[in-house]
Amino acid sequence: MTAPWRGGSTTPSAQAPVIDTTVPHPARRYNYWLGGKDNFAADRESGDKIAAVYPPIRTAAIANRRFLERSVAFLAEAGVRQFLDIGTGIPVSPNTHEIAQAIVPDARVVYVDNDPIVLSHARALLTSAPGGMTAYIDADMRDPEALLRDESLRGVLDLTRPVAILLVSVLHFVPDAEAVVRPLLDAVPEGSYIALTHLSKDLLTPEVAAQTDAVNQRAGVDMWFRGRGEVEHLVDGLEIVPPGIVPVAQWRPIDDPAERPSPLEASLFAVIARK
């Protein structure tokens, strides 16, 4: 667990995590698809196996990342000053705090992950703008109650004021997504938001969908694909922000229409909803 850090601060020293580079890892594989350099041969081999069955995977990863950027900007412009970014992954600029604090310099951001790879890159996340604050928490989203009790989180975020909860491309790694989402939503006040993306076979062809589970199993990936109705259930009772629950590249796109990936190429649903 780390303490909150303001702009210009440095991360406290910690024992280096043990990292097995011979086993593929989702965060490093995602980094590979995004064109990053923080990955190893096992990650690239695993990523290529998935790409062999689903060639647009790199396009999907980029589209998902662009949604994160658009959603944080939207939320900051909507008046949100606090962000809880869960399953943040290996840093790829611009990060959440960079986007939010460019719009709202006093924005506060807490990053959450439980992966040693991400932990080893936490220093990059802990450089806040002078008026804002960031913190990194080594925690598991599958235990949201423990996360919400964390002193570092409460040292940065005021849970009596609106918070934007970001769950971008992470809920499909847990068998019970509602057990993650509901305690988080219950802990924040009215005026808070949730932004999420989720893999779905609804957006795949039957042929690709039939191969997905076998490929993920061979690649060492446990995933739970959910349909649009299941995604809608996760935000039940909230005010869904237009355009609603849509393929990720169709959520308020700002790029050239000719360059936007199709739902088949980026098979994630995206939604932002307000409590």
N, C-alpha and C positions, 0 to 999 in steps of 0.2 A: 504494500500500500504506500502511496506517495502523498506528500503534503501538497497543498495548492501552491502554485507559483505564479508570480506576476511577471510582466515583461522584463526581459534582461536577466532573469534568474537562471540558475543552472540546476540540473537534476542532482539530487544527492547520490553519493556512490552506493552501489549495491553489488552483491555478488552476481557475477555473470551467469545467466541461465544456461543450462545444459541443452544444447540443440543437436538433434540427430538429423544430419543432412542427408542421410541415406533413405529416409522415409519421406514420401511426398506430404506436403502440408497445404491445407486450403489457402492460408494467407499468402504463402509464397507462390502457390500456383496462380492465384488471382493477380499477384504482382507481376508474374510472368505474362499473363494475358494482357495486362495493361501496358506492357513494354518496359517494366521496371527491371532493375538489376539485382534485387534482393531475393534471389532464388537459386536453386541448385539443380544438378542434373536430374535427380529424382523428381523434382517438381515439374521440370520441363517435360520429362518423359510422360508423367501422369497427365499433364496438361495437353500434350500432343495426342494421347490416346482418346481423351474426351473430344478433342477437336476433330479427330478422324471420323467420329460418328456425328458430331454436331459442329461443322466447320465455322458457323458464325459465333462461336463462343467468345472470341476476342471482341467482336463487335458488341456482343451482349454486355461484356464486362465494361467496356467503355461507355455504353449507353447508361448502364447502371450508375457509373461514377458521375456522369453528367447530370443525372437526376439528383444525386446528392448535392451537387453544386447549385442547381436551380432551386432545390427545395430549401436549402439553408438561406439563400438570398431572399427567397419569397418570405420565409418566416421572419428574418431580420427586418425586412421592409414592412411586415405586418405588425411589428412592434415587439416581437419576442426578444428578450435580452439574455435568456438562459437556455443552454443546450446540453442535452445528455446524449452523447454519441456512443451507442453500445455496439460492440463488435467492430471497432474502428479499423482494424487491420493495419498493415504496414503503411506508414505515411506516404502519401502521394500528393504533392502540392497541386492545387491549393487544398489545404485541409480545412476542416469545419471552422476552426477559430479564425483562420485567415480570411475566409469568406465573410463570416459574421462580423468580425471586427473591422473589416473594410467598410461596412455599412453602419455598424453600431460599435464605435471604439470601446465602449465599456461592456461589451458582451462577455459573458462567462460561459466557459465550455468545460465539461467533464468528459473525458474519453474513458471508455471501459473496454477491456479485453482480458482474456486469461491465457494468452499465448506467449511463450518465451521469446519468439521472434519479434512480436510486436513490442514486448517489454524492452527488448534490447534497443529498439528505436524510439523509446518514449522521450528521450531528450529532445528530439525534433518537435514533439508536440507541446512541450512545456515552455515555449517562448511566446508569451502573450504580448499583445499590444500594450503599451504602458497603462492605459486606462482600464483594461480588462483583466481577466484572470483565467487560467486554465489549470487543470489537474488531470493526472493519469491514474486510474485505479486498476489494479490487477484483481479482477473479480470475474465471476461466472454468471452470465445472464440467466442461467437455469436456476439461480437462487436470487431472485429479485429482492426478496426481503432483506437478505444480508447486504446486498448492494446498496439498498436505500438507507441502511443503518450506518454505512461507512462514514467515518469522521471526515475524510477528505472530500467526499461528495457534499456533505453538509457544510463544510468550510467554504465551499465555492457557490453552491446553489441554495437559494432560499426557496424551499418547497411550499411556502405560502404564496408565492408569486408564480405566474405562468412559466412553464418549462416546455421546450420542444424536445420530445423523445424521438431519437433517430434510430431506427432499426432497419438499416439498408442492407439487403441481401444477407441476412443472418438467420431469420426465423426458420428457413427451410433446413437448418442444421439441427433443429430440435424437434422431438416427436410431439410435444405439447406446446404449441405456440401460445395458446391462450393463457397458460400458466405463467408465461413470461410477461405478456402484454397487460393482463388485468391488474396485477399488483402495482405495476408501474403507473397505470392510468388512475388507479384508486389513490395513489400517493400525491398526485399533483392537482392543483385547483382548476376551477373553471377558467377558460381562456388559454389553457395549455393545448398543445398540439401533439400529434403523433405522425411521423412520416415513415413509411415503410415500403420496401419492395420485396417481392416473393416470387420465386420460380414457380411456374405452372405448366403442366402438360396440356392445359387447355389451349395453349398457344403453339403447340407443336403438331406436326403431322402425326397420324397414327403410327407410321413406320418409325419415326425418330423416337416417339414416346415409348414404343415397345422396346427399344434398345437401351433406353436411358438407365434403367435400374441395373442391368447387367454391366454396362460400362462403368457406372459409378462404383459398383461392387469391386470390379477388377482394379479400379483406380484407388480403392481404399477410402471412398467417400460415402458417408451416410447422409442421405437427404430425404426430406419429406416434401414432395411436391403437393401443392394445394390448389384447388380450383378457385374460380372467382368468388363463388359463394362462400367458401371457407375464408377467403381474405376479407370479404365483407363482414363476416361474423366477427372477425378480430376487432373491427371498429364499430361494432353494433352499439347504438346509443349515442354516437358522436355525430357531429355535423360534418359531412364529407365536403371537402373543398372542391369546387369545379376544377377540372372536368370529370371528377369522380374516380372510380377504379378503372384504370386504363392500362394498356401496355406501356411499359416504362418510357419508351421514346415519344409517346404521345401525351405525356404529362407536361403541358405548357412548354412545348419545344421552342427554342430560339434559333435553331440552326436552319439551314436551307432545306426546304421540304424534300428536295431531290437527294439529300444526303442522310435523311433520317432512316434508321433501320426499320424494317417491317416487324410486326409482332413475332413472326417466325424466326427472325434473326436476333431478336432480343426478347426472349420468352419469359419476361417477368411482368407481373402486375405491379403498378405503383399507385399509392394513395396517400393523401394528407388529409387528416381529419382533426376537427377542433372539439375540445370538451366544453 
